[in-house]
Amino acid sequence: MALADLIAQNSVLPALKANSKKQLLQELASKASEVTGLPEREIFDVILQRERLGSTGVGNGIAIPHGKLPTLERIVGIFARLDQPVNFEALDDQPVDLVFLLLAPEGAGADHLKALSRIARVLRDSEMVAKLRATDDAASLYAFLSQAQSSNAA
């Protein structure tokens, strides 16, 4: 599964401003609402509910919040590079500055897990993470993420 299948160029937020985890999740829900046409509140509630099970802050300043929505038609990703890192209650207690929101249809099953795995693999690549942190240009961020699947195809 390629990241280009999950994310569109208009789904990249190059310098998102948020002061807290909750505000960050609200901003992501707002963008996801624009992309999917689903109600922002419904998206926010689903990702907040998932966060209550345990933080999706995976360490090294990276978070991969995710959730399933019954009315969503396809898997959708939103990538955000934060203007300033925020406390995300991550596994390593480090603030988060790179976030990849993944939303999947209720019945996505294995595809949802494959997409999460793919995102995690790309964001574990220290060179990729350095590139993502070094630019605040949406087109460049999208290009880096799009290139990731061709060089690391899985």
C-alpha positions as CSV (number, residue, x, y, z in Angstrom):
1,M,0.0,0.0,0.0
2,A,1.5,3.3,-1.1
3,L,1.2,6.6,0.8
4,A,0.0,8.3,-2.4
5,D,-3.1,6.0,-2.1
6,L,-3.8,7.5,1.3
7,I,-3.0,11.2,1.0
8,A,-3.7,13.9,-1.5
9,Q,-1.7,17.1,-1.9
10,N,-4.5,19.1,-0.4
11,S,-4.3,16.9,2.7
12,V,-0.9,18.2,3.8
13,L,-0.7,20.9,6.4
14,P,2.8,22.3,6.4
15,A,2.9,24.6,9.5
16,L,-0.1,23.7,11.6
17,K,-0.5,25.8,14.7
18,A,-1.9,24.1,17.8
19,N,-1.2,24.7,21.5
20,S,-2.4,21.3,22.8
21,K,-3.2,17.8,21.8
22,K,-6.9,18.5,21.9
23,Q,-6.5,21.5,19.7
24,L,-4.3,19.5,17.3
25,L,-6.9,16.8,17.0
26,Q,-9.6,19.4,16.4
27,E,-7.6,21.0,13.6
28,L,-7.0,17.6,12.0
29,A,-10.7,16.8,12.3
30,S,-11.5,20.1,10.6
31,K,-9.2,19.3,7.7
32,A,-10.4,15.7,7.4
33,S,-14.0,17.1,7.3
34,E,-13.0,19.3,4.3
35,V,-11.4,16.3,2.5
36,T,-14.1,13.7,3.3
37,G,-17.3,15.8,3.5
38,L,-18.1,14.1,6.9
39,P,-19.0,16.1,9.9
40,E,-16.0,17.5,11.8
41,R,-17.5,16.6,15.2
42,E,-18.0,12.9,14.1
43,I,-14.3,12.7,13.0
44,F,-13.1,14.4,16.2
45,D,-15.1,12.2,18.5
46,V,-13.8,9.0,16.8
47,I,-10.1,10.1,17.0
48,L,-10.5,11.4,20.6
49,Q,-12.2,8.1,21.6
50,R,-9.2,6.2,20.1
51,E,-6.7,8.4,22.0
52,R,-8.5,7.6,25.3
53,L,-7.5,4.0,24.8
54,G,-3.9,5.0,24.7
55,S,-1.8,7.7,23.0
56,T,-1.0,7.3,19.4
57,G,2.2,9.3,20.0
58,V,4.6,6.6,18.8
59,G,7.8,8.4,19.9
60,N,10.5,10.5,18.2
61,G,8.0,13.4,17.9
62,I,5.6,11.4,15.8
63,A,1.9,10.6,16.3
64,I,-0.4,8.5,14.1
65,P,-3.9,9.2,15.4
66,H,-6.5,7.0,13.7
67,G,-10.1,5.8,13.7
68,K,-12.8,4.1,11.8
69,L,-16.0,5.8,10.5
70,P,-19.0,3.9,9.3
71,T,-19.9,6.4,6.6
72,L,-16.4,6.8,5.2
73,E,-16.0,5.4,1.7
74,R,-12.2,4.9,1.5
75,I,-9.1,5.2,3.6
76,V,-8.0,8.8,4.0
77,G,-4.8,10.3,5.4
78,I,-4.0,13.8,6.6
79,F,-0.4,14.8,7.2
80,A,0.6,17.8,9.5
81,R,3.9,19.3,10.3
82,L,3.4,21.4,13.4
83,D,4.7,24.9,13.7
84,Q,5.6,24.2,17.3
85,P,5.7,20.7,19.0
86,V,2.9,19.9,21.4
87,N,2.6,17.5,24.3
88,F,0.9,14.4,23.0
89,E,1.4,12.0,25.9
90,A,3.6,10.0,23.6
91,L,5.2,6.7,24.6
92,D,8.6,8.4,25.0
93,D,7.2,11.6,26.6
94,Q,8.6,13.7,23.7
95,P,6.4,16.5,22.2
96,V,5.0,15.7,18.8
97,D,5.6,17.8,15.7
98,L,4.8,15.3,12.9
99,V,1.3,13.8,12.7
100,F,-0.3,11.5,10.2
101,L,-4.1,11.1,10.8
102,L,-5.5,8.0,9.3
103,L,-9.3,7.4,8.9
104,A,-10.7,4.2,7.5
105,P,-14.2,2.9,6.8
106,E,-15.7,0.7,9.5
107,G,-15.2,-2.5,7.5
108,A,-11.6,-1.8,6.3
109,G,-10.1,-4.4,8.5
110,A,-6.8,-5.6,7.2
111,D,-6.4,-2.6,4.8
112,H,-6.6,-0.2,7.8
113,L,-3.8,-2.2,9.6
114,K,-1.7,-2.3,6.4
115,A,-2.1,1.5,6.0
116,L,-1.1,2.1,9.6
117,S,1.9,-0.2,9.2
118,R,3.0,1.6,6.0
119,I,2.8,5.0,7.7
120,A,4.7,3.8,10.7
121,R,7.5,2.3,8.4
122,V,7.9,5.5,6.5
123,L,8.0,7.6,9.7
124,R,10.6,5.4,11.3
125,D,13.0,6.3,8.5
126,S,15.3,8.9,10.1
127,E,16.2,10.5,6.7
128,M,12.6,10.9,5.8
129,V,11.7,12.4,9.2
130,A,14.6,14.9,8.8
131,K,13.4,15.9,5.4
132,L,9.8,16.4,6.7
133,R,11.1,18.5,9.6
134,A,13.3,20.6,7.4
135,T,10.6,22.0,5.1
136,D,7.4,23.9,5.6
137,D,6.3,23.8,2.0
138,A,3.2,21.7,1.4
139,A,4.2,20.6,-2.2
140,S,7.6,19.5,-0.9
141,L,6.1,17.6,2.0
142,Y,3.7,15.8,-0.3
143,A,6.5,15.0,-2.7
144,F,8.6,13.5,0.1
145,L,5.7,11.4,1.3
146,S,4.8,10.3,-2.3
147,Q,8.4,9.3,-3.0
148,A,8.5,7.2,0.1
149,Q,6.3,4.5,-1.3
150,S,8.3,4.2,-4.5
151,S,11.6,3.7,-2.8
152,N,10.3,1.6,0.1
153,A,7.5,-0.3,-1.7
154,A,5.9,-2.9,0.4
